[in-house]
């Protein structure tokens, strides 16, 4: 498991407490065209524990990175 259920819940609460822009440019190489949908799908996938670690780990790392960017933008 990439993250504990508590970590996933904390991440879910973080993203639910913010208004997310639909288009989000993380850096020159990565643009999310529907960030709210991406976040929702990743969190649901992590909660259902149906992704392998190989698939889940980069998506979890995406959420962590996006969260850091949003926290630093304040």
C-alpha positions in Angstrom: 0.0 0.0 0.0 1.3 3.4 -1.0 -0.5 5.4 1.7 -2.3 4.5 4.8 -6.1 5.0 5.0 -5.5 7.9 7.3 -3.1 9.6 4.8 -5.6 9.1 2.0 -8.4 10.6 4.1 -6.2 13.6 5.1 -5.4 14.1 1.4 -9.1 13.9 0.5 -10.0 16.4 3.1 -7.3 18.8 1.9 -8.6 18.7 -1.7 -12.2 18.9 -0.7 -11.5 22.1 1.3 -10.2 23.9 -1.7 -11.7 25.2 -4.9 -9.5 23.6 -7.6 -9.0 25.2 -11.0 -10.1 22.9 -13.8 -6.8 23.4 -15.7 -3.7 23.2 -13.6 -0.2 23.5 -14.8 2.2 21.7 -12.5 5.2 22.6 -14.6 6.2 22.8 -18.3 5.8 19.1 -18.8 2.6 18.4 -16.9 -0.8 20.1 -17.3 -3.9 18.6 -15.8 -6.9 19.5 -18.0 -9.5 18.5 -15.3 -7.7 18.6 -12.0 -10.9 18.1 -9.8 -11.7 14.9 -11.8 -8.1 13.7 -11.6 -7.9 14.2 -7.9 -11.2 12.5 -7.3 -10.4 9.5 -9.5 -7.0 9.0 -7.8 -8.4 9.2 -4.3 -11.2 6.8 -5.1 -8.7 4.4 -6.7 -6.5 4.6 -3.6 -9.4 4.1 -1.3 -10.7 1.1 -3.2 -7.2 -0.4 -3.1 -7.7 -1.7 -6.6 -4.5 -0.2 -8.0 -1.2 -2.0 -7.8 1.6 -0.1 -6.1 3.3 0.4 -9.4 0.2 2.4 -10.6 -0.7 4.0 -7.3 2.7 5.3 -6.3 3.1 7.9 -9.1 -0.5 9.0 -8.7 0.0 9.5 -5.0 3.2 11.4 -5.6 1.2 13.6 -8.0 -1.2 14.4 -5.3 1.6 15.2 -2.8 3.3 17.5 -5.3 0.0 19.2 -6.3 -0.7 19.7 -2.6 2.7 21.3 -1.9 2.2 23.7 -4.9 -1.2 24.7 -3.6 0.0 25.2 -0.1 3.0 27.3 -1.2 0.7 29.4 -3.4 -1.1 30.9 -0.4 
